[in-house]
Amino acid sequence: MYVFNQHVAFVDYFDAHVEILVQLMLYSPLSARGVCLIKLSLRSIQMKSFQMKKLAASTIAAAALFAAMTPAAQALTASQPFNVIINLTSACTVSVPADITLNYTAGGATATGTTAANVTCTNTLPYTLSMNGLAGAGNYAPAADAATGLNYTLSFTAAGTGGADVVSAGTGAIQAITIGANITSGQFGTCLLGSCSNGPGGAGQTVVVNY
């Protein structure tokens, strides 16, 4: 831009001299030789002015071309790869089931009741659901309640019968399970009073998830 400004100033300088010579020709009594000299000087100045303007235009074009060809500065970067190591320990959880209450009349019909629990295991992790941590169908055989003398069964079905372990696999989400209890009909139990109960503690049971 500095070179360009110099060229423009020089062109203005020549233009100013042209104006002065024109004024001399118009208002000064000059000889024919003087007029010729002035014309020659005027032509010389005009030529130089034209050349300077041409040079200024070339300088501008060259500067624009240089600016276009100059690559933009690029930021430098440095990088290093790394790994994220993830170690997963699989697990299962089981929610606390609500108590099951069975109301039974001696010699009467079958009494049933249910409750629910939620099992959540790591996705695809195999697990076995059992009652009291004892495997096999024998764990679901009728059990005698000491306080009432009534036999009852537990299972992972709403009917509370046909007990068996539940073998499944985790999904990473909650899996709902049903726990059923059953007192079969025709039992009279043991009671010294008009009514008896094994509550409030009841007959303790435990749902166990093995994985």
N, C-alpha and C positions, 0 to 999 in steps of 0.2 A: 504493500500500500504506500510505503514511503516513496518508492521509485515512481509509482503512478502519479502521486501528488506533484513530484518534481516535473514530470512531463507536462502535466496540465498547467502548471505555473509558467513553464517555458512557452507553451502555446499561447497563453494569455498575453505574455510579454510581446510576442510577434504580432498578435492581433492589435495590441495597443499602438505599436509602431506603424502598422498599416493605416490605422485611423489618423495618426499624425500626418503621414505623407499625403493622404487624401485631402486633409484640410489645407496643406500647403499648396496643392494643385488647384484647389478651388479659390483660395483667397489671396494667394501671393502672386505678384507679377514676376513670372519667371521667363527666362529665355528658352528658346527651343531646345537648346542643349540641356538646360536645367530640367526641363520637362522630361526629356528622354532619360536623363539620369534618375529622375524620380520614378519614372515608369519602370526602369530597370531595377531600381532598388525595391520598388513595390512588388515586382514579379519575383525577385529573389526572396523577399520576405514571405510572400504567399507560398512559394515552393517550400521554403523551410518550415512554414506553419503546417502545410499539408503533410510534409514528412514527419514532423513531430506528432501530429495527430495520428498518423498511421502507426508510428512507433508506440504511442500511448495505447492504441487499440491492441497492438500485438502484445504489449506487456501485460495488459489486462487478460487477454486470452491465455497467455502462457501461465500467468498466476493461477487462473481458474483450473487449467489442466493440471498444474502441479498439485493444487489442493485436492483435486479429484483422485489423483494417482497416489497420494500419500496415504498409506494404510492407517486406520484408526488404531489407537493404542488399545491393547487387550490386557485384561487383568490376568495375572499368573495364578495358578492354583497348584496345590499339592494334595495328594490323596493317598490314603492307605486303607486297604480292606480289613475288616475284622468279622468275627463270627459271634453270634449270640447263641450260647449253649443253654438249653432249657432241660432241666431234669424234673420229671414228673413222678410223684409218688401217688399211686392210685389209692382210692379209698371209697368207702360206702358209709352212708349215714341212714338212720331210721328215726322217724319222729315218734313221739310218745303217744301211744294209742289211748283213747278214753276207756274208762272201765266199762265192762259189760255187766248189765244187771239182768238176772233171770228171776222171774216171779213164777213160782211153781206151787201147785196145789197137790197135796198128797193123793196118789192114786189117779191123778188127772192126766190131761193131755200133755204132749211134748211141749217144752218151753225152749225157745231159741232167742238168741240175741246176737248182735254184731257190733263191731267197731271197725275203725279204719286207721291205717298208718301210711306214711309215705317213705319209700325207699329211694335214695338217690345215690347212684354209683357212677364212677368214671365211665365214659362211653366205651362200650365193647367189653368192659371188665366182667367176667363171669362171676356169679354169686349164687349162694344157696340160702334160702330163707327157711328157718326152722323154729320150732317152739321149744324154748328152754335150752337150746343149743344141742339137743339130742337128735341125731339123725335117724331116719327110718320110720316106718309106719307104726312101730311099737310105741313111739312117743305120743301117738294120738289115740291110744287105747283109752277106754273110759277110766277116769280117775275119780276116787272117792273123796268127797269133801268131808273133812273130819267134823266140822261143826254141825252139819245138817244130815250127814249120812247119805247124801244123794250122789249118784255117779253122773258125771258129765264128760263130754268130749269137746275138744277144740280142733279147729281146722282153718285153713286159709280159703274157706268158702262161706257163703252166707248161711248155708244150712248147718254148718258146724259139724258135719260128719264127713267120712271118707278122707280123713286127714292124711296129708303127705307133704313132704318138703316141696318148696317151690324152687325150681332151678331156672335161672334167667340170666340176663346180661344187662349191664348198665347202658343207659342212653345219654348220660350227662344231664338228664332232666329228671323231674320227680316222676316216680312210678307208684301209683296208688295200689295198696293191697287191702283186702278185706279179711277180717278175722271173725270167725263165727264160733259160738258156743251152743251146746245142745244138751238138754236133760231129757232123756227118753221117758215116755209115758209109763204108768204102772208102778212107779216107785212111791214109797211112803216115807222114807227118810227116818231121821231120829230127832226128836224134839220133846222137851219136858213141859213146854208151855203151849199156848195156843198158836204161837208162831215163833220161829227161830230164824236167825240169820248168821252168816259167817262174816258180816261186815262189822265195822266199816272197812277194815283192811281187806277182807275177802281172801280168796285163794290166789296167791300171787303167781303170775305167769310172766314169762319174758320172751319177747320176740328177738331172735338172733339172726344176724346177717353174716354169713361166712363168705369170704372172698380171697 
